Amino acid sequence: MHFLGEHHLLIFLIELAVLLSAAKVAGEVFRRIHLPALVGEILVGVILGPTVLGHLLPEAFQELIYSQSTQTLDTIAWLGGFFLLLVIGFDVDIAAIWKRKRSSLTIGTVGVAIPFLIGLGAAFLLPESYLQGTETTQLVFALFLGTAVAISAIPVIARALHDLDILKSDLGLEILSAFTVNDIIGWAIFTIVLG
C-alpha cells in the first residue's frame, strides 16, 4: 500500500486550501450578482486546471495542482460528487417526480435526441485527422461524440437548482426528473456504443 509522505501531504493540503478558498470566493461573487455559486466554482476549476493555468504556467501547474497528490485530490473530488448527490437525493420528493413521469419522459427523450443528432452531425464534419492513430471508424467516433454531447451532468444540475433555491419547486422537480430520464437514456446509448 502506498502512503503519502510528509511533503506530498503538505502539497495536498496546500492544493486543497487554494482550491476551496478560490471556489468559495468565486461562488460568493457569483451569488452576489444573482447567479448560482456553482458557476464561479466551475470557473475556478477551469482557471486553476490544465485549460488556463496548465497552459500559461505549466511548471507551476505541475508543481502545485498536478502533483503526486493528484490521485488523493481526485478521490476526494469523486467523494464530494457522491455526497452531493446523496444530499440532493434526500431533498427530492420521489412521489412528486413520479407524478410528472409523462412530461419528464418526453423532455428527457427530446433532451437526448437533439444534442445526439447535433453531435453526430458535427462529428462527420470534423477532419479525418481526429481519427489518426486509432482503429476507430468515423461512424463509431460520430456515435461516441453524439452520445457524449447528449449526456447531462445531474450533480451539476442538482447543485445549480439548489443554489437557485428551486430544487423543491415544481419547476426544479420537473428539471431534475427530466434530466434523470436524459441520463438513463444517454448512458444506455453510451454503453451500446462502447460495446
MOHUVEN-V968095 format. One record per run of one state. SS is the DSSP state (h for helix, s for strand, l for the rest). FROM is the first residue (numbers start at 1). TO is the last residue. If there is no record, write none. Layout:
{{SS;FROM;TO} {SS;FROM;TO}}
This chain:
{{l;1;5} {h;6;32} {l;33;36} {h;37;48} {l;49;52} {h;53;56} {l;57;57} {h;58;65} {l;66;69} {h;70;91} {l;92;93} {h;94;99} {l;100;100} {h;101;125} {l;126;127} {h;128;131} {l;132;137} {h;138;150} {l;151;153} {h;154;163} {l;164;169} {h;170;194} {l;195;195}}
